[in-house]
Amino acid sequence: MRTDKKNLKGPSHSVGQIEKIEKMVWLVTVSLLLLSSHTLCTNPGLKVRVTQKALDYGRQVGVQVLQQKLWQIQIPDVSGETHVSVIGHVKYQVTGMQINDFGLPQSAIGFYAGTGIKLSISNAYIHIHGNWRVKYLFISDHGSFDLSVSGLSISEAIGMTRDETGRPAVRSAGCTAYIGSLDIKFHGGASWLYNLFSSSLEDPIRSSLIQQICPKVSNAINGLEEHLRNMKVASHVDKYAVIEYSLVNPIAITNKFMDLDFKGEFYSVAKHEEPPFKPPQVPLSEQTDHMMYLGLSDFFANSAGFAYYRADALNMNITDDMIPKQSPIRLNTSTFGAVIPQVEKLYPNMLMLMSFHANQQPVLKATPNNITIQASGAINTFAILPNSSLAPLFVLDISASVSAQVVISKMKLIGSLKLNRLLLSLKHSDVGPFKVTILQGLLNFAVKVVVLPKINERLATGFPLPNVDHLSFVNPLIKVNQDVLVIATDIHYGS
């Protein structure tokens, strides 16, 4: 068995020419994306900032996916004949070429201001094994060979846009591939035979690889696009409300980060109605310590309050069986008769019903390190008569201030409320005049023991944040700033 080497050099393109080609691709890409963008001026309810740190993490995942795609390259058989002086025509065949190693050792990714993302791969290599056969007159020979492709570089422009449904979208906006050199080692047969056709292998093998590399890269990007197409732009929260997360502006890209402006607005399921207030700007600092930053403005929560209010969902009936059994305070005429004697006199030893309804939407306000919600409504109180009919007692106007705490769990925003202050005033009485202040303790108790636990039980189910399949937050941190809740988090991609 003999072994020989034949170094097949790349085309005569210089490094400077390659750089000029890449610059031309980027100029065309920038022009197309700028022409296809639309200038909108809508403030979002939710702003998401993706940083270079997220891209670096995504590169690790993406390069693995890309390498799997490139492994799928199929190299067709090569056959032909070459004329050799004195000898004449020599026929050759190269068959069964398969990739047995593929490496992408160096890669880089970064934002390209105003356009998208640029992925660069350099010093990649491919190892290919195949078989050869030569026939000259009555002489034939065969063997195998190993081909090494080195100095492979790939430059891919990834355009970031907003599709017609309001989802973020990616597309391949330009790809170039360059092969440095081919090095072939033949095994078996006579060296003088395979040296006759070795130079004829360069162009078809190089051409086949170049033709398939960029489509495989585009195919990998299309895989990411499929995940984005599965992103929900509207998420049903419950039977009353839905959250819309469509993009309201073109994606803004600098050399350091990418901003996505989502609508971040609640609507009533029954009626798609805009609230009588507009979203403010969502300021985010230019910190890039985390992979992602989310800014939720007051508008996000206040649109929820408006949607639930308009859906007539901010109502609650309170009965005695909702109060803990061990409590000495009961919702009956005996307990209330201790402070309003006429209640017990008119309706002795009867259970009571308190019916709360909001008379306007609750309003949330974020200030540094604090979230407060102002809510107001009316409480109608009734005595439950022996025949189960209701006898009206009195009506109270109520104004409450509560503090809110927020956490992130399983890509949902989860809240809990705590009572700060409760103000009462008498709107109407069917049992005669009395001082409302004497009910303050009883109503505080009812709100803390019954009302807020019911609300917190609902808040514990969470409100979904915009999410891409298989993406989750890692160690999210929450900070309350003026008019905005900021979530700083790293991310994990996995099944």
Summary of the structure (lengths in Angstrom):
residues: 495
radius of gyration: 35.4
end to end distance: 49.3
largest distance: 129.3
contacts: 1549
relative contact order: 0.12
helix: 26%
strand: 46%
